Amino acid sequence: MSKFSDILGAVKSALATAGVPVVVRKRAIFLEGDKLPLIVVSPGRESVSIETFGGNVNYDYQVNVTMVQAGNRIHEPDVVAWLDLRENVRNALYKVALAGVASVFDTMIETSPALEVVSGSVNNYDVSGMTMTYRSLEARAS
């Protein structure tokens, strides 16, 4: 498997204790049959951050973590539980290393607002998320 696939799988595994279903998808979408709340893990950008002599490269892998729950425009049914889930997700992922991917040695985080209301075609949803960037030291292909 590719390094990006390894990272996505490790992020899904790290979130297994969140108590919410976690899926890996190519985009941050949820499907009609998905049970809410749901965490969607999806790949973002892959870039070279630093090139060094000796054929070593630091690659940055962005991973989008999107949390979705049923909601409405007027009130939130359980803000405390939602904020607790968001904090648990952040604490599970914002660490120096990523269990299962030995080459990852740094993690950066960028968060979205805690609660964003999104109107769907029939229902309303509360969405929150964060972009995790995992830095990996790898040998440059020759």
PyMOL commands that set and color helices and strands:
alter all, ss='L'
color gray80, all
select helices_A, chain A and resi 3-14+16-18+79-93
alter helices_A, ss='H'
color red, helices_A
select strands_A, chain A and resi 22-24+38-51+56-70+104-111+116-119+124-139
alter strands_A, ss='S'
color yellow, strands_A
deselect
rebuild
show_as cartoon
